[in-house]
Amino acid sequence: MSKVNNLPTEAELYARFTRQCSLTEYAPADIKTKVIRAGLDAPTAERITDRLIDEGYINVERYIRAFVHDKFELNHWGCHKIKMALAKKGIRGTVVQQELRKIDSDRYQTVLADLLHTKNKSLRVDNEQQRFQKLLAFAATRGFELDVTYRVLETMIRTSD
């Protein structure tokens, strides 16, 4: 097969993505975007992605599991931010909810408490209400739920007295 305008062929991109998907988990949307960026059209991107899914190189459930684990454990994101990032990739549904429920609630609160303690040390505020509001806003940007953040902050306040 000859290349037109030095664009990779469908077969070349498929081979490249089989190697990449063997090493790292990818969402279908990621592969489609990469194929289109390489210069091929959307139907070709769809064909390559479908073939990778059919042959087991891409598995959405496996991707969700890895994404949730990595974003929580490595990036310290809350469930809301993880869910929104997956939705941005076109991934929604019960599998996402199931994986998020697998996060240990004690570990979740510990991660949030550690983040809030670290942030609290860097805050320069005039009063405690301002501190509380800034910590709430910080936790929200990290994707932690308001009710969980309130509980953790209340514990922080009780233990600092």
Secondary structure by P-SEA (a helix, b strand, c coil): cccccccccaaaaaaaaaaaaacccccaaaaaaaaaaacccaaaaaaaaaaaaaaccccaaaaaaaaaaaaaccccccaaaaaaaaaaaccccaaaaaaaaaccaaaaaaaaaaaaaaaaaacccccaaaaaaaaaaaaaaacccaaaaaaaaaaaaaaac
